[in-house]
Amino acid sequence: MSDVASAPDRFARWARESLRAVLMLIRLERDGQAFEPTALRERASPCVPVAGARDDGPIRPSLSAREEPEVHLAWLVLRSILEHFELLVGEAVVEPTGFSLRRSDDWAFEQDSPAAMLAALAHPCPYRCAFCYEEGLPDAARPKARRPTSDSELDLRMALWRQGRDLAGFRGLRYGEILPHPRFAEALQAVRQVADRPIPIATAGAGLNEEKLRVLAGRPRVLVQLSLNTCDPARRERLMGDRQAARLMQLLPRFRELDVAWAASAVAWPGLPFEDLAATVRTAQEHGALHFVVFLPSFSKYFPLERAFDWEARWREATAFVRDLRAKVRIPVRIAPDSWEAARCFGDPLAIEVIGATPGSAADGRLCAGDRVLAVAGAPALPSRPAASRALEEAWREGSEVVVRVDRGGKSVEVRLSAGDAAPGHPGELDAPFGVHLYDGPDERNLARGVGLLRFAGARRGWMLSARLLAKPYELLWDRLQGANAQKEDARDPQPAFP
């Protein structure tokens, strides 16, 4: 670039050197066309550019300094320069509307999450669910409508995916739909080339059809996490605004026929009768779902400012119904948030309770809903709550046998599990270890952090999972844990550090 003529020397020198540094990292664009500025010229009056790299360009950078501070810094510097200077190409003024990476390899990193790669394809969800997880978000934080990922961006991403890498600082919508993307099949194949474990894909059903199901049936296996909510097409249309609900119901048998592993979920919304929830769980079971998750309503990022219903009464009723339903169906049915169930229903809120065993798994017929896990592989399950899950997973990955000791109706029972006991065709790598689904809750350290956050920030602050709803259960868990620690005979046993 040539020198700046009319601006004060010091300010002009800062702008020139800063822009030169930024342009080593990025390439400026105008309506998708790259250009190289040749000079700067001071504006008649400062202004803030209307269009910016945040929303335009073939690759949109994440501006979160926490995720990629250098991209954020490049944007801030560029914005500051453009407030006071125009960019010239020859004699013409060109206002940039976006920027892309100059050398993508500088921004590539090793990626070990296939699901995170595919998130780049996400579109905003087309449904309008009454219980939407994003309800309550400030307007500025709501997912913006976006065009499909451009071919240039996707080509670059897939080239990196085939090397097991991804782009830092660039992300898709966390809660969007990826199946409708026109190049989904091609992208999934690129990810499968480097994936060494199952690929989870969450969807409410948008874009799901016979063709997509056949694509999902390849290997490595895909686990489709389907937000079903109801098996009644008319209710699904009213609840979610899904005008193709009947088509989705017709596709459910094809999951089993095409050997596509899947799990289902529903929100226990007040407008849905519990009989419908039971019918939906049984429908999922009939068509081969591995497990089912029942979300308690208003379990979301931001609790509504106005109470639309008596959530505590609904939570109690839904939890009681699900606990009764578990004895009547074969697939495991989990409640989310499970901390609520543990604190209110287990009697001992520190208990590790079996939720169920997947049909056809090694644990099928050996462990039952309601069993209390006392020890795994000879090691006590408490006080480190996730230890039971870790021990089961390690034994399953090693292909070894494991002995689980449980309390069943007041009697101590030992159950021997082996991966070889699973029925032929059981998708072990997509299921919980040995097919055992259990609630093991937070360990002592995480529980202490949670309670500390509640006490420090107050239950009204927007904690990630509705702090106001979880305050009482976490306090109960913490008090119980403190009492258990106080009774330990060994004074050297480490106590949980309260933040």
Backbone torsions as a table, in degrees:
resi	resn	phi	psi	omega
1	MET	NA	147.6	176.5
2	SER	-78.8	168.2	-179.9
3	ASP	-69.4	156.8	176.5
4	VAL	-87.3	131.5	-172.6
5	ALA	-89.9	-47.7	-165.9
6	SER	-97.5	-13.5	-177.4
7	ALA	-80.5	153.9	174.6
8	PRO	-54.5	140.9	-170.7
9	ASP	-55.1	-48.4	-174.6
10	ARG	-64.9	-46.0	-179.4
11	PHE	-65.8	-41.8	180.0
12	ALA	-64.5	-40.0	180.0
13	ARG	-64.6	-41.5	177.3
14	TRP	-60.6	-46.2	-177.9
15	ALA	-63.6	-43.0	-177.6
16	ARG	-65.4	-47.1	-177.8
17	GLU	-69.4	-36.8	179.4
18	SER	-66.6	-43.1	179.6
19	LEU	-65.5	-38.9	178.5
20	ARG	-61.6	-41.0	179.1
21	ALA	-66.1	-42.4	-179.7
22	VAL	-64.4	-39.6	-176.9
23	LEU	-71.6	-9.5	171.7
24	MET	-73.3	-22.5	-177.5
25	LEU	-100.2	-36.3	-171.1
26	ILE	-127.5	162.1	175.1
27	ARG	-117.1	124.0	-179.0
28	LEU	-73.7	150.1	-179.0
29	GLU	-137.1	151.3	173.3
30	ARG	-126.1	111.5	-178.3
31	ASP	52.8	42.6	176.2
32	GLY	86.1	-6.8	-179.9
33	GLN	-102.3	126.8	-178.6
34	ALA	-71.8	147.2	174.2
35	PHE	-148.5	156.4	179.3
36	GLU	-116.7	114.2	179.6
37	PRO	-67.5	145.5	179.6
38	THR	-108.8	-15.0	-178.7
39	ALA	-161.8	164.4	173.8
40	LEU	-114.2	148.3	173.9
41	ARG	-140.5	132.9	-177.4
42	GLU	-64.6	137.9	177.8
43	ARG	-74.4	154.8	177.0
44	ALA	-64.1	-35.3	175.9
45	SER	-148.3	144.7	-178.1
46	PRO	-60.5	146.8	176.5
47	CYS	-150.8	162.0	175.2
48	VAL	-106.9	120.7	-178.3
49	PRO	-56.1	137.2	-179.6
50	VAL	-70.5	-47.2	180.0
51	ALA	-96.2	146.3	-179.0
52	GLY	-149.5	172.4	-176.2
53	ALA	-66.5	-14.3	-176.9
54	ARG	-62.5	-36.8	-173.3
55	ASP	-113.7	-12.1	-173.4
56	ASP	-117.9	176.0	178.4
57	GLY	94.0	158.0	-177.1
58	PRO	-67.2	-25.0	176.0
59	ILE	-127.6	119.2	-177.8
60	ARG	-96.2	120.7	-178.5
61	PRO	-76.0	146.5	169.0
62	SER	-75.5	132.8	-176.9
63	LEU	-97.9	14.2	178.4
64	SER	-78.8	115.7	179.7
65	ALA	-61.6	-26.6	180.0
66	ARG	-66.6	-33.6	-176.5
67	GLU	-89.2	-42.6	-178.1
68	GLU	-151.7	83.0	-172.6
69	PRO	-62.1	-30.1	-177.3
70	GLU	-70.1	-36.0	176.2
71	VAL	-66.1	-42.3	178.3
72	HIS	-60.7	-45.2	-179.1
73	LEU	-62.8	-42.2	179.3
74	ALA	-59.7	-42.0	179.4
75	TRP	-65.3	-44.2	-178.1
76	LEU	-63.7	-42.5	179.5
77	VAL	-64.3	-45.6	179.9
78	LEU	-61.3	-43.0	179.5
79	ARG	-61.7	-42.7	-179.8
80	SER	-62.9	-41.0	179.4
81	ILE	-64.6	-44.2	-175.0
82	LEU	-71.5	-15.3	174.7
83	GLU	-67.5	-28.6	-172.3
84	HIS	-118.6	-15.5	-175.2
85	PHE	-132.3	147.9	170.3
86	GLU	-96.0	151.2	175.7
87	LEU	-99.3	134.3	-179.3
88	LEU	-113.6	140.7	167.5
89	VAL	-119.1	102.9	-168.7
90	GLY	68.8	-121.8	177.9
91	GLU	-100.6	-5.7	-174.6
92	ALA	-91.2	139.2	174.7
93	VAL	-84.0	129.8	178.9
94	VAL	-126.4	120.2	177.7
95	GLU	-94.7	119.6	-179.2
96	PRO	-70.0	145.7	175.6
97	THR	-115.6	0.2	179.2
98	GLY	-177.7	178.3	172.4
99	PHE	-151.2	155.8	177.5
100	SER	-127.7	170.9	-179.3
101	LEU	-73.2	140.1	177.0
102	ARG	-80.8	-41.2	177.1
103	ARG	-132.1	102.1	-173.9
104	SER	-62.8	-29.9	-178.7
105	ASP	-61.4	-26.3	178.8
106	ASP	-66.8	-18.2	-174.3
107	TRP	-116.2	9.9	180.0
108	ALA	-89.3	147.0	178.0
109	PHE	-141.3	160.2	178.9
110	GLU	-68.1	128.6	-176.1
111	GLN	-118.9	126.1	180.0
112	ASP	-115.3	13.6	-179.3
113	SER	-119.1	101.6	178.7
114	PRO	-58.3	-37.7	-179.3
115	ALA	-63.7	-37.1	179.4
116	ALA	-66.2	-34.4	177.5
117	MET	-63.3	-49.4	-175.8
118	LEU	-68.2	-16.8	178.8
119	ALA	-60.7	-20.3	178.9
120	ALA	-64.0	-18.4	-178.4
121	LEU	-87.5	-4.7	-166.7
122	ALA	-66.2	137.1	171.4
123	HIS	-109.1	157.4	173.2
124	PRO	-58.4	141.4	-178.9
125	CYS	-62.7	133.5	-178.2
126	PRO	-80.5	-9.9	-176.1
127	TYR	-85.2	162.1	178.9
128	ARG	-127.2	73.2	-174.8
129	CYS	-76.6	140.3	179.0
130	ALA	-63.2	-25.4	-174.7
131	PHE	-108.0	21.3	-170.3
132	CYS	-50.1	137.0	179.3
133	TYR	-61.5	-28.4	-177.3
134	GLU	-87.9	-3.0	178.9
135	GLU	-61.3	139.5	-179.4
136	GLY	94.6	-9.4	177.4
137	LEU	-66.8	141.0	172.0
138	PRO	-59.2	150.5	-177.6
139	ASP	-54.6	-38.4	-176.9
140	ALA	-66.1	-23.0	-176.9
141	ALA	-100.2	-3.9	-179.3
142	ARG	-69.2	145.6	177.0
143	PRO	-59.0	129.5	179.9
144	LYS	-85.7	148.9	174.3
145	ALA	-60.8	136.2	-179.1
146	ARG	-140.6	148.5	178.0
147	ARG	-72.7	164.1	176.8
148	PRO	-56.9	148.5	177.5
149	THR	-51.3	129.0	-174.8
150	SER	-65.2	156.7	179.5
151	ASP	-61.9	-38.0	-178.7
152	SER	-65.7	-41.3	178.0
153	GLU	-65.7	-45.3	-176.7
154	LEU	-66.6	-38.2	176.8
155	ASP	-59.9	-43.6	179.1
156	LEU	-63.9	-45.6	-179.1
157	ARG	-61.8	-45.5	-176.7
158	MET	-66.0	-34.7	175.7
159	ALA	-61.5	-38.3	177.8
160	LEU	-74.6	-39.5	-180.0
161	TRP	-58.0	-39.7	-178.7
162	ARG	-65.6	-15.3	174.9
163	GLN	-100.4	4.1	-178.0
164	GLY	76.6	24.1	-178.3
165	ARG	-123.2	170.0	179.2
166	ASP	-148.8	173.5	-179.7
167	LEU	-89.7	129.7	174.2
168	ALA	-81.9	146.0	174.6
169	GLY	82.2	3.7	-179.5
170	PHE	-132.0	128.3	-173.4
171	ARG	-142.8	158.1	174.1
172	GLY	-94.8	-171.2	177.6
173	LEU	-75.5	132.1	-177.4
174	ARG	-68.1	-35.4	-177.1
175	TYR	-117.4	42.4	178.5
176	GLY	-99.8	-176.2	179.4
177	GLU	-109.0	129.4	-177.5
178	ILE	-104.2	-21.6	-176.6
179	LEU	-63.2	-33.1	-178.0
180	PRO	-70.0	-12.4	-176.3
181	HIS	-61.0	132.7	-175.5
182	PRO	-61.9	-20.8	-179.7
183	ARG	-112.0	27.2	-178.2
184	PHE	-58.8	-45.9	-177.0
185	ALA	-60.0	-43.1	179.7
186	GLU	-65.3	-42.2	-179.9
187	ALA	-66.1	-42.3	179.2
188	LEU	-61.4	-39.9	179.0
189	GLN	-63.6	-39.3	178.4
190	ALA	-63.4	-40.0	179.1
191	VAL	-69.9	-38.4	-179.3
192	ARG	-62.4	-27.1	-178.7
193	GLN	-64.5	-24.7	-178.4
194	VAL	-116.1	-8.9	-177.1
195	ALA	-75.5	132.6	177.7
196	ASP	-112.8	13.8	178.2
197	ARG	-152.2	169.7	-177.4
198	PRO	-58.0	152.8	-177.3
199	ILE	-112.4	110.7	177.8
200	PRO	-80.2	136.5	177.5
201	ILE	-131.1	115.4	179.4
202	ALA	-93.5	135.5	-179.7
203	THR	-155.5	151.4	171.3
204	ALA	-95.2	4.2	177.3
205	GLY	110.5	-4.3	-178.9
206	ALA	-64.3	128.6	177.6
207	GLY	79.6	0.9	-178.4
208	LEU	-80.0	125.7	178.5
209	ASN	-150.5	-177.8	-178.3
210	GLU	-59.1	-42.5	-179.2
211	GLU	-62.4	-44.4	-179.6
212	LYS	-66.6	-36.9	178.1
213	LEU	-61.9	-38.8	178.5
214	ARG	-66.7	-35.2	176.0
215	VAL	-65.7	-40.5	-178.2
216	LEU	-69.0	-16.3	-173.9
217	ALA	-79.7	0.9	-178.0
218	GLY	-79.5	-167.3	178.5
219	ARG	-129.0	150.2	-2.7
220	PRO	-55.9	153.9	-174.2
221	ARG	-62.8	151.1	174.8
222	VAL	-112.0	138.2	172.7
223	LEU	-108.2	110.2	179.4
224	VAL	-84.7	122.7	177.4
225	GLN	-103.7	98.8	-169.5
226	LEU	-97.7	122.1	174.2
227	SER	-80.2	93.1	-172.7
228	LEU	-85.8	-51.5	174.8
229	ASN	72.2	-39.6	175.4
230	THR	-162.1	150.0	176.7
231	CYS	-96.5	3.1	178.2
232	ASP	-94.0	111.9	-176.2
233	PRO	-56.5	-39.8	-178.8
234	ALA	-65.5	-41.4	178.9
235	ARG	-67.8	-39.8	179.7
236	ARG	-63.0	-38.8	178.7
237	GLU	-64.8	-42.6	179.5
238	ARG	-68.4	-39.0	-174.1
239	LEU	-77.3	-37.2	-171.6
240	MET	-117.5	-10.1	-175.1
241	GLY	73.9	25.3	-178.4
242	ASP	-90.1	107.3	-178.7
243	ARG	-82.5	-6.0	178.7
244	GLN	-111.8	28.2	-175.2
245	ALA	-61.1	-39.8	-179.3
246	ALA	-62.7	-37.2	178.5
247	ARG	-63.1	-41.0	179.3
248	LEU	-63.5	-42.2	179.6
249	MET	-61.8	-35.4	179.3
250	GLN	-69.6	-24.1	-179.4
251	LEU	-80.7	-20.6	-172.9
252	LEU	-55.1	-43.7	179.0
253	PRO	-61.1	-24.1	-177.2
254	ARG	-71.3	-21.3	176.4
255	PHE	-58.2	-49.8	-179.6
256	ARG	-68.9	-42.1	-176.7
257	GLU	-64.3	-34.5	-179.9
258	LEU	-95.2	2.3	179.1
259	ASP	60.2	45.0	174.3
260	VAL	-99.3	116.8	-179.3
261	ALA	-72.1	140.9	-179.2
262	TRP	-154.2	160.0	173.0
263	ALA	-134.3	157.7	-174.5
264	ALA	-126.3	162.2	177.6
265	SER	-146.2	162.1	176.7
266	ALA	-152.8	153.0	174.6
267	VAL	-101.7	128.9	-179.1
268	ALA	-78.9	63.8	-175.6
269	TRP	-70.2	143.2	-177.4
270	PRO	-56.3	-27.7	-179.3
271	GLY	-75.1	-9.4	-179.1
272	LEU	-103.8	127.1	176.8
273	PRO	-69.3	151.0	-179.8
274	PHE	-63.5	-27.9	177.3
275	GLU	-62.2	-34.6	177.2
276	ASP	-67.9	-39.4	177.8
277	LEU	-61.2	-44.0	178.8
278	ALA	-62.4	-42.1	179.2
279	ALA	-64.3	-36.0	179.8
280	THR	-68.1	-41.7	177.3
281	VAL	-62.0	-43.6	-179.3
282	ARG	-66.8	-35.6	176.9
283	THR	-64.4	-44.2	177.5
284	ALA	-61.3	-41.9	178.3
285	GLN	-62.4	-43.1	-179.2
286	GLU	-59.2	-34.5	-175.7
287	HIS	-101.0	18.5	167.6
288	GLY	89.9	16.8	177.0
289	ALA	-62.9	140.5	-178.7
290	LEU	-74.2	-37.8	178.1
291	HIS	-158.8	176.3	-176.8
292	PHE	-138.7	139.8	177.7
293	VAL	-118.5	128.7	175.4
294	VAL	-105.8	114.4	178.3
295	PHE	-88.4	131.2	175.7
296	LEU	-76.7	134.7	-172.2
297	PRO	-62.4	144.7	-177.0
298	SER	75.3	11.8	172.5
299	PHE	-81.2	90.4	-170.6
300	SER	-149.8	-179.8	-179.3
301	LYS	-60.6	-43.8	-173.3
302	TYR	-129.1	121.7	178.5
303	PHE	-72.5	137.6	-178.9
304	PRO	-57.5	144.8	178.7
305	LEU	-68.3	-31.8	178.3
306	GLU	-110.2	139.2	-179.1
307	ARG	-79.4	114.3	-179.6
308	ALA	-80.4	-20.3	-179.6
309	PHE	-163.5	171.1	178.3
310	ASP	-79.2	88.3	-172.9
311	TRP	-63.1	-36.6	-176.2
312	GLU	-66.1	-40.9	177.4
313	ALA	-64.9	-42.1	179.9
314	ARG	-64.7	-39.7	179.0
315	TRP	-63.2	-43.1	179.1
316	ARG	-61.9	-46.2	-178.0
317	GLU	-64.6	-44.3	-178.2
318	ALA	-65.6	-41.2	-179.6
319	THR	-64.5	-44.5	178.6
320	ALA	-62.1	-40.1	-179.2
321	PHE	-65.3	-44.6	-178.4
322	VAL	-65.8	-40.7	179.7
323	ARG	-62.9	-34.7	175.9
324	ASP	-73.3	-36.6	-177.8
325	LEU	-66.1	-31.9	-177.3
326	ARG	-56.2	-33.1	-179.1
327	ALA	-77.0	-9.3	-174.5
328	LYS	-109.6	-5.8	178.7
329	VAL	-126.2	165.1	-177.1
330	ARG	-94.4	-29.6	-176.8
331	ILE	-83.4	148.7	177.0
332	PRO	-64.4	137.5	178.5
333	VAL	-122.6	111.8	-177.7
334	ARG	-97.9	150.3	174.6
335	ILE	-106.8	137.2	175.7
336	ALA	-126.9	126.4	5.4
337	PRO	-80.1	132.7	-176.3
338	ASP	-74.1	-17.1	176.5
339	SER	-61.3	-33.4	178.8
340	TRP	-63.3	-47.7	-179.8
341	GLU	-62.7	-42.6	-177.8
342	ALA	-61.5	-44.2	-175.6
343	ALA	-74.8	-32.6	-173.2
344	ARG	-96.4	-24.3	-167.4
345	CYS	-122.2	-17.1	-172.8
346	PHE	-79.8	-11.6	-172.5
347	GLY	80.0	-65.8	171.4
348	ASP	-99.5	106.4	-175.2
349	PRO	-67.3	-8.6	176.2
350	LEU	-94.2	-0.3	-178.2
351	ALA	-65.3	149.2	173.9
352	ILE	-105.9	107.4	-171.0
353	GLU	-107.6	136.8	175.5
354	VAL	-75.1	127.0	178.8
355	ILE	-85.5	-33.9	178.8
356	GLY	167.2	175.4	178.0
357	ALA	-125.0	135.7	-178.5
358	THR	-65.4	133.4	176.6
359	PRO	-55.6	132.7	179.3
360	GLY	86.7	-5.5	-179.2
361	SER	-83.8	173.5	178.9
362	ALA	-62.7	-30.4	-177.8
363	ALA	-86.4	-8.6	-178.0
364	ASP	-61.9	122.9	-179.1
365	GLY	83.9	-6.9	-179.6
366	ARG	-107.8	-40.0	175.9
367	LEU	-113.6	145.7	-174.2
368	CYS	-124.5	154.3	173.9
369	ALA	-58.3	131.1	-179.2
370	GLY	100.4	-14.1	174.8
371	ASP	-61.4	137.7	176.9
372	ARG	-100.7	120.8	-177.6
373	VAL	-77.4	123.3	178.9
374	LEU	-101.2	-37.1	-177.9
375	ALA	-156.2	150.7	175.6
376	VAL	-129.7	125.6	-179.2
377	ALA	55.8	34.9	176.6
378	GLY	84.7	-9.6	-178.8
379	ALA	-98.2	134.4	178.4
380	PRO	-57.8	140.5	-178.5
381	ALA	-72.4	-26.5	179.6
382	LEU	-108.2	160.0	7.6
383	PRO	-89.0	-7.4	180.0
384	SER	-83.1	99.1	-168.3
385	ARG	-60.1	-45.6	-180.0
386	PRO	-71.6	-2.8	-178.3
387	ALA	-60.4	-35.1	-179.7
388	ALA	-62.8	-45.5	179.5
389	SER	-64.5	-41.9	-179.2
390	ARG	-64.4	-41.6	-179.7
391	ALA	-64.2	-40.9	177.8
392	LEU	-64.3	-42.9	-178.2
393	GLU	-66.1	-42.1	179.8
394	GLU	-62.5	-43.6	-180.0
395	ALA	-64.7	-39.1	-179.3
396	TRP	-66.7	-43.4	-178.9
397	ARG	-65.9	-33.6	179.4
398	GLU	-79.8	-9.3	-178.8
399	GLY	72.4	20.4	-177.6
400	SER	-97.2	167.6	178.0
401	GLU	-85.1	150.0	179.7
402	VAL	-138.1	143.1	178.1
403	VAL	-106.8	125.9	179.2
404	VAL	-113.0	124.8	177.4
405	ARG	-102.0	127.2	-176.2
406	VAL	-128.5	158.3	170.6
407	ASP	-98.2	117.0	-178.7
408	ARG	-122.6	102.7	-179.9
409	GLY	63.1	32.7	179.0
410	GLY	90.8	-3.7	179.0
411	LYS	-110.4	140.5	177.4
412	SER	-83.5	124.5	-176.8
413	VAL	-127.8	133.9	175.6
414	GLU	-101.8	131.1	-178.6
415	VAL	-121.2	127.5	-179.3
416	ARG	-100.5	124.0	-177.0
417	LEU	-118.0	139.4	176.5
418	SER	-139.9	138.5	-179.1
419	ALA	-58.6	-28.8	-179.9
420	GLY	-69.4	-11.1	180.0
421	ASP	-80.8	-9.8	-178.5
422	ALA	-68.4	149.2	179.1
423	ALA	-68.7	150.6	176.9
424	PRO	-56.3	135.7	179.0
425	GLY	90.0	-7.3	178.4
426	HIS	-69.2	125.3	-175.8
427	PRO	-79.1	73.7	-173.1
428	GLY	-55.1	-38.6	-176.2
429	GLU	-70.1	-15.3	-179.6
430	LEU	-99.7	-8.6	-174.2
431	ASP	-103.9	173.7	171.5
432	ALA	-64.3	153.5	-179.2
433	PRO	-53.3	126.5	-178.0
434	PHE	60.6	10.2	-178.5
435	GLY	78.0	13.8	-177.6
436	VAL	-90.1	114.8	175.4
437	HIS	-104.0	120.7	-178.5
438	LEU	-140.9	157.9	173.4
439	TYR	-92.4	118.4	176.2
440	ASP	-120.4	-4.4	168.5
441	GLY	57.0	-172.0	-179.6
442	PRO	-76.4	149.4	173.3
443	ASP	-79.1	179.8	-173.2
444	GLU	-61.1	-41.7	-176.4
445	ARG	-65.1	-47.2	-179.2
446	ASN	-66.9	-35.0	177.9
447	LEU	-64.5	-42.5	178.3
448	ALA	-62.2	-40.7	178.3
449	ARG	-63.3	-43.1	-179.1
450	GLY	-61.9	-46.2	179.5
451	VAL	-66.6	-39.0	178.1
452	GLY	-61.6	-41.0	178.7
453	LEU	-64.3	-41.7	179.6
454	LEU	-62.2	-43.0	-177.7
455	ARG	-72.8	-33.3	-177.9
456	PHE	-77.8	-49.1	-173.7
457	ALA	-87.1	-22.4	-176.6
458	GLY	87.8	147.3	-174.2
459	ALA	-68.6	-13.8	-179.2
460	ARG	-84.7	-15.7	179.7
461	ARG	-70.3	151.0	-174.1
462	GLY	-79.5	71.9	174.0
463	TRP	-65.3	158.0	-170.4
464	MET	-53.6	-39.4	-175.3
465	LEU	-118.9	55.7	173.8
466	SER	54.1	76.9	-175.4
467	ALA	-56.4	-34.8	-176.8
468	ARG	-62.3	-32.2	-178.6
469	LEU	-77.9	-33.3	-173.6
470	LEU	-97.2	-0.4	-175.8
471	ALA	-59.1	-51.8	-176.9
472	LYS	-63.7	-48.3	178.4
473	PRO	-58.3	-41.1	-178.5
474	TYR	-69.1	-36.4	176.4
475	GLU	-63.5	-41.4	178.9
476	LEU	-62.9	-44.7	179.3
477	LEU	-61.4	-43.4	-177.9
478	TRP	-65.3	-45.7	-179.9
479	ASP	-60.5	-40.9	179.9
480	ARG	-65.6	-41.2	-179.8
481	LEU	-64.9	-41.3	178.2
482	GLN	-61.4	-40.7	178.3
483	GLY	-65.1	-39.1	179.2
484	ALA	-65.6	-40.0	180.0
485	ASN	-67.7	-34.7	-178.7
486	ALA	-65.7	-23.7	-177.5
487	GLN	-89.7	-2.8	-178.4
488	LYS	-68.6	137.5	-179.0
489	GLU	-78.8	-32.8	-176.7
490	ASP	-82.4	108.5	-176.8
491	ALA	-68.8	-17.3	-179.0
492	ARG	-83.5	-7.7	-179.7
493	ASP	-62.7	124.7	-174.7
494	PRO	-63.3	137.2	177.6
495	GLN	-93.5	149.9	177.9
496	PRO	-65.5	134.4	-179.3
497	ALA	-80.4	118.8	178.7
498	PHE	-85.1	128.3	-174.6
499	PRO	-68.2	NA	NA
